[in-house]
């Protein structure tokens, strides 16, 4: 876990060096606990430990269409856009049994990024068919996948 925390911190640092990358102030432990409890009480996954580490560094990240959601939404009036939060993004799917014990962590283009508490895996899936395109064991691996795409 400690090694993954170091990798997450490094990947966020690398993302933040890209022109146009947006990060937000770190999230508080209280906010993380509040959102995690809210989601769990509604049948979704709690926030996984690695994603909590991400939120303690930045309460969301956006770059070139890649969005990782934070504990709260972030209004961006200069862009006419509100950056979504974990709870609202996940509750959007509350009528779908597929999303029980899962949490929506982000999106990119026509894909969503979610964590499945049952399997303990992170997935990148098509937003329409919900078919997983890629599944990995750690959030650090998810960040690395997108970082590699952005570098190429």
C-alpha positions as CSV (number, residue, x, y, z in Angstrom):
1,X,0.0,0.0,0.0
2,X,2.8,2.4,0.9
3,X,4.5,1.8,-2.4
4,X,1.2,2.5,-4.3
5,X,0.8,5.8,-2.3
6,X,4.2,6.9,-3.4
7,X,3.4,6.0,-7.0
8,X,0.0,7.8,-6.8
9,X,1.8,11.0,-5.5
10,X,4.3,10.7,-8.3
11,X,1.7,10.2,-11.0
12,X,-0.3,13.2,-9.8
13,X,2.9,15.3,-9.9
14,X,3.5,14.1,-13.5
15,X,0.0,14.9,-14.5
16,X,0.1,18.4,-12.9
17,X,3.1,19.3,-15.2
18,X,1.0,18.9,-18.3
19,X,-0.3,22.3,-19.5
20,X,-4.0,22.6,-18.8
21,X,-4.0,19.9,-16.1
22,X,-6.3,21.0,-13.2
23,X,-6.0,19.7,-9.7
24,X,-7.8,20.9,-6.6
25,X,-6.8,21.5,-3.0
26,X,-6.5,18.2,-0.9
27,X,-9.6,16.7,0.6
28,X,-10.0,16.5,4.4
29,X,-10.4,13.1,6.1
30,X,-13.8,14.3,7.4
31,X,-15.0,14.8,3.8
32,X,-13.7,11.5,2.7
33,X,-15.4,9.7,5.6
34,X,-18.7,11.6,5.0
35,X,-18.8,10.7,1.2
36,X,-17.7,7.1,1.9
37,X,-20.4,6.6,4.5
38,X,-23.1,8.2,2.3
39,X,-22.3,5.9,-0.6
40,X,-22.0,2.8,1.5
41,X,-25.4,3.5,3.2
42,X,-27.0,3.6,-0.3
43,X,-25.5,0.2,-1.3
44,X,-22.5,1.5,-3.2
45,X,-18.8,0.9,-2.4
46,X,-17.0,2.8,0.2
47,X,-14.1,4.9,-1.2
48,X,-11.2,2.5,-1.6
49,X,-8.0,3.1,0.4
50,X,-5.9,4.0,-2.6
51,X,-8.4,6.5,-3.9
52,X,-8.5,8.1,-0.4
53,X,-4.7,8.6,-0.8
54,X,-5.4,10.3,-4.1
55,X,-8.1,12.6,-2.5
56,X,-5.6,13.6,0.3
57,X,-3.3,14.9,-2.5
58,X,-6.0,16.4,-4.8
59,X,-9.7,16.5,-4.5
60,X,-10.1,15.6,-8.2
61,X,-8.0,15.9,-11.4
62,X,-8.9,16.9,-14.9
63,X,-6.7,16.7,-18.0
64,X,-7.5,16.5,-21.7
65,X,-10.9,14.9,-21.2
66,X,-9.7,12.6,-18.3
67,X,-11.6,13.3,-15.1
68,X,-11.1,11.8,-11.7
69,X,-13.8,13.0,-9.3
70,X,-13.3,14.5,-5.8
71,X,-15.4,14.5,-2.6
72,X,-17.3,17.6,-3.7
73,X,-18.1,19.3,-7.0
74,X,-15.9,22.2,-8.1
75,X,-17.6,25.1,-9.9
76,X,-15.6,26.5,-12.8
77,X,-17.5,29.6,-13.9
78,X,-14.8,30.7,-16.3
79,X,-15.5,27.5,-18.3
80,X,-19.2,27.3,-17.6
81,X,-18.7,23.9,-16.1
82,X,-19.1,22.2,-12.7
83,X,-16.6,19.4,-12.2
84,X,-18.7,16.5,-10.8
85,X,-18.1,14.8,-7.4
86,X,-18.0,11.1,-6.5
87,X,-21.4,10.9,-4.8
88,X,-23.4,12.6,-7.5
89,X,-21.6,10.7,-10.3
90,X,-22.3,7.4,-8.5
91,X,-25.9,8.2,-7.5
92,X,-26.6,8.9,-11.1
93,X,-26.6,5.1,-11.5
94,X,-28.6,4.2,-8.4
95,X,-31.4,2.5,-10.4
96,X,-28.9,0.0,-12.0
97,X,-28.2,-3.1,-10.0
98,X,-24.9,-3.4,-11.9
99,X,-23.5,-0.6,-9.8
100,X,-24.2,-2.0,-6.4
101,X,-21.0,-2.3,-4.4
102,X,-19.3,-0.1,-7.0
103,X,-18.2,3.6,-7.0
104,X,-17.7,5.8,-10.1
105,X,-14.3,7.4,-9.8
106,X,-14.1,9.2,-13.1
107,X,-14.6,9.2,-16.8
108,X,-12.8,9.7,-20.1
109,X,-14.6,10.2,-23.4
110,X,-17.1,7.3,-23.8
111,X,-15.7,5.4,-20.8
112,X,-16.1,5.4,-17.1
113,X,-13.7,4.5,-14.4
114,X,-15.0,2.6,-11.4
115,X,-14.0,0.5,-8.4
116,X,-15.8,-2.8,-7.7
117,X,-15.7,-3.6,-4.0
118,X,-16.8,-7.2,-4.6
119,X,-13.8,-8.0,-6.9
120,X,-11.5,-5.4,-5.4
121,X,-10.6,-4.3,-8.9
122,X,-10.6,-1.0,-10.8
123,X,-12.1,-0.9,-14.2
124,X,-12.3,1.2,-17.3
125,X,-15.6,0.4,-19.0
126,X,-17.7,1.5,-21.9
127,X,-20.4,4.0,-20.6
128,X,-23.1,2.4,-22.8
129,X,-22.5,-1.3,-22.7
130,X,-20.7,-1.3,-19.3
131,X,-18.3,-3.8,-20.8
132,X,-14.9,-3.6,-19.1
133,X,-12.2,-2.6,-21.4
134,X,-9.5,-3.0,-18.8
135,X,-9.4,-4.2,-15.2
136,X,-6.5,-3.7,-12.8
137,X,-5.8,-4.4,-9.1
138,X,-4.6,-0.9,-8.1
139,X,-5.6,2.7,-8.6
140,X,-1.9,3.5,-9.2
141,X,-2.2,1.2,-12.3
142,X,-5.2,3.2,-13.5
143,X,-3.2,6.5,-13.2
144,X,-0.3,4.9,-15.0
145,X,-2.5,3.8,-17.9
146,X,-3.8,7.3,-18.5
147,X,-0.4,8.9,-17.9
148,X,1.1,6.7,-20.5
149,X,-1.6,7.6,-23.0
150,X,-1.0,11.3,-22.3
151,X,2.7,11.0,-22.8
152,X,2.3,9.3,-26.2
